[in-house]
Amino acid sequence: MNARRLSLIVVKVLLLTVVLMVVNGLGSRFLPTTQAAPAASGAATTSPAPPPASFLGLLIGILLLQTIALAYPVVRSRWSGWRLVATVALLYFGTVTFMSQIESLIYLGRKMPGGMLSGLFAMGLFNAVVFAPILVLVLGAWRGKRPDADRLAAPWRPLGPWLTRALIGGGVFLVLYYLFGYIVAWQNPLVREYYGGTDPGSFFAQMLSIAKGTPWMIPFQFARGLLWVGLGLLVVRMMRGGWWEAGLATALLFAVPCLYLLIPNPLMPEPVRMAHLVETVPYQFAFGWFVAWLFRPRAPGVERQAEP
């Protein structure tokens, strides 16, 4: 990639960041006007509002990273047109909204004011559907046959090895989710107080407590892991170049949405948000790399050729 093309992409990404901010502003209209959450016993439930300039800078920074995370696989995509638009919309909605809000339904459902959860889903869907075609169009991936457009990253058949890898990925996510959740977030007494839980003393004791108290939670998180694997597999399939490029793209797509925890909200006090931020960013980033590695082409001759 020459300097001129790189400069043009940088300008486009900055422009798209502004567009994404506008789209998010329009999408926020789906949220209920009253967002006050019921108070949690013994814990501060509101985060201090940052100064307007600081909040704006924080928001722009997060949206810039979000735009980069979405733009990178598009620039390196083998697909184009509506196929690419649908893929980007699914990746955006899936990583930013769906995967986080189905968990919010479990852990924060009672803390949310009426209509907030459905409003978040509607906002996320609106943002993805509106922004995806703009992103593809501005980045010049709407028309024309892309390099290696007809070449598969790896054969789909036999399906057995693919399903095996997917199950392995779901299992790895499950371990990372609970391991980081316990050794990072759950060690914070304010987090335990917020969720009304206790520390049984060890990771294995915590897992035993979950298995006894809420046995459905473990298969639920395993299913979430499979969904994360599916989203990562989309990135692996759509991108040209070496598997490490798909790994970087997937890691960014998985980890960047965690940064929205930096934004104050009426549901979580700041210590809880920061604990979850430190918990989620590392394992989501690592898991993105792992998924790309897991599904990298293995058969001779199917490795995609990197393009300068």
N, C-alpha and C positions, 0 to 999 in steps of 0.2 A: 504494500500500500504506500503510494507516494505521499509527499507532504501536502500537496494540494488537495488530494482526496480526503486525507485525514482532517485538514482544516475545515473542509466543507462539512464533514460529518460532525465535527465539534460544534459548528454554528447551528446545524440542524438540531442537534441534541439540546442545545440551549433554547432554541425556539420551541422545541417540543416540550421542554420543561415548563415554559410559560403556558403553553396550550393545556398541559396536564393540570396546572394550577387552576385554570379557568374551568376545565371540565369537572374537577373536584368541587369547585365552588358551586357549580350548577347541580352536581349530584348531591351536595349536602342538603338540598331542599327536600330530599326524601326523608331526612331525619326529623323526629318530632321536635317541636319548638321547646318543650320542657324536657330537659335531660337530667334532672336531679335524681340521684339514686338513693334508695333507702340506706340509712347509716348502718355500718357494721359495728358491732359492739366493741368498745375499747380501742378502736383504731380511727385515726383521721382518715376521712374518705374523700377529701378533696385535695388536689394539688394546687399550690399557689400559681396563679396565672402569671406567666412571664411578661415582661414589657413587650408592647406591640412590635418594636423593632427586632427584639430577640426572637419572638415567636415567628415573625415573618422570615427571618434568616434561617431558623431551624426548619421551618416548613419547606423553604426553597431548597435547602440542602438535601432533605429527605426525598423530595420529588425529583431532584436532579439525579440522585442515585437510583431512584425507581425508573426513571427514563432510561438511564444507561443500562440497567439490568434488562429492560425490555428491548432496547435498541440493538444491543450487541448480538443476540441470536438472530435478529432480523437482518442485520448487515451481513452476517455469515450464513444466512439460510440458503438451502437448496430449493426451497419452495417459493411461490410468489402468488399474487392475486388473492382471491377470496379464501383459498386454502390457508394461506399464511395469515390472513386477517383473523379467520376463525381460530387458528392455533394461538395467536397472540392474545386474543380476547379470552380464550380458555385459560391460558397461563396467567394472565393478569387477574382475572376473577378468582381463579383457583388459589393462587399463592397469597393474594392480598386479602381476599374477603372470605371465600368459602371455608378454607382450611382453618382459619382462626375463629370464625364465627360459629362453626358447629361445635367448637370447644367452648366458646363463650356461652352457648346454649346450656351446656352441662354445668359449668362452674359459676357462671355469672347470671344465669337466667332470672333468678329471684332478685338480683340486685338492679336489674335493668328496668327503667320505666316502660310503660306500655307503648308498644309500637317502635321501640328503639331497635330491637334486633331485626325486625322485618325491614325497617328503614335502612339499616346498614347493608343488608343483602341487596335491597333495591338500588342503593347508591353504588355499591360495588359493581352490580350488573350494568348500570347505566355508564359508569366510568369506563368499563372494559369495552362495551359495545361501541361507545362513541370514540374512545381514544385509539383503539386498535386500527381501524381503517386510516385514520389520520397519520399514525405512526408509520404504517406500511407505505402510504402514499408519499409522505415527505422524504422517507429514506430511499425512495426510488425502487421499491420492491414490488410494485403493483403489477407491472406488465413485464413481459419478456421471459424467456426461458432462463432459469438460473443455472449456474454451473452444477453439473452432477445431478440435475433435477430428477432424472429417471433412475438414478442409482440408489439402491437401498444401502443403508448403513450396515446392515447385517441381515441375513435371511430370516424371514418370519417363521419358517418351518424347518425342522419340527418345533412344535410349540412347547414341548416338554421342558427343554432347557430355559426357555423364556419364563415359563411359569415358575420354575425352580428359582431362578434369579429374583423374580418378583417376590416370592415368599421369603427368600433370604433378606431382601431389602426391607420388607415389612418387619421382619424380626429384628434387624439391626436398628431400625427406627425405634421400635418399642424399647429396646435396651437403652439407646441414647436418651430417649424422652424421659424415662424414669430415673436413669442414672444422673443426668444433669439436673433434673427436677429435684432430686433428693440432695445431692452434694452441693448444689449451688443455691437454689431458691428456698428449699425447705429448711435450710440451716438458719435462715433469717426468722427470728421470732415474730416479727411483724407480719410476715407472710403467713405463718401458721395461725396467728391470731385473726388475720383477715379471712382465712378460709375456715376457721374454727377447727383446726386439727392439732395434733401433737406429734412429737418426734419419738418413735418407738426405740430409737437408739442405734439402729443400723439400717443399711439399705435393704438387706434381706428381710429384716423384721418389718420394714415399711411395705415391701412387696407382699409379704404374707398378710399384713393388715388389709391391704387393698384387695387381695384375692378373697379374703373372708368377708369383708364389709361391702365391697362393690365389685363382685366377680365379673360383671359385664364390662367394667371399665377397661380391663386388659384386652379383650378382643376388640373393643371399640378403638383403642389406640393402635392396635395392630392393623385394623381396617384403615385408619388414617395414614398409617405408614404405607399401605398399598396404594392409597390415592396419591401420596407424595411420590412414590415410585412411578406411577403412571404419568404424572406431570413431568418428572425428570426424563422419562423415556421419550416424551414428545420432543424435548429439547435435543436429545441424542439423535433422534430420527431426522429432525429438520435441519441440523447444522452440518456444514461441510468442514473439512479440516481434521486435525487430530482429535482424539478423544479428550485431550486436556482442555481444548476449547469448549467443548460441550460441558466439561466439568466446571470450568470457570463460570460459564453462563448459568448453569444450573445452581451452583453455589450462590451466585448473586441473587437469582430469582427467589431462592429459598430463604436467604438471610436478610435481604434488604427490607422486606415487610416487617420484620421484627423491630426495625428502627422507628416505626410508628409509635412504639411504646415511649419514645422520648417526648411525645406530645401530651401535655396534661389532659386528663379526661375526668369526668365526674364519677367514674366507677372505681378507679384505683388510686389510693394514695401514692405519692411519689416513691417511697421506699419499696413498695410492692412492684410498681412498674419497673424500677431500676433493677430489682432482683430478677424479674422475668426477662429483662433485656439481656443482662449478663448471662442468664441461663440459656436463652434460646439462640442467640446469634452464633455462638461457637458450634453447637451441634447441628444447627440447620445448615451452616456453611460447609461443615465437614460431610454431612449427609449428602449434600448436593454433589460434591466430588465423588463420594462413594457410589452413588447411583450411576453416574457417567462411567466410572471405572467398571462397575458391575456389568453394564450393558455395552461395553466397548466391543468393536468387531474382533472376533477371535480367529475366524477362518482365513487362510491365506488368500490374498487377492481382494478382500472386501474392505480393507482399510482405505478410507477416503483420502484422496490426495489433498494436501494442504494447498491453499491458494494464497499467494502473496497479497 
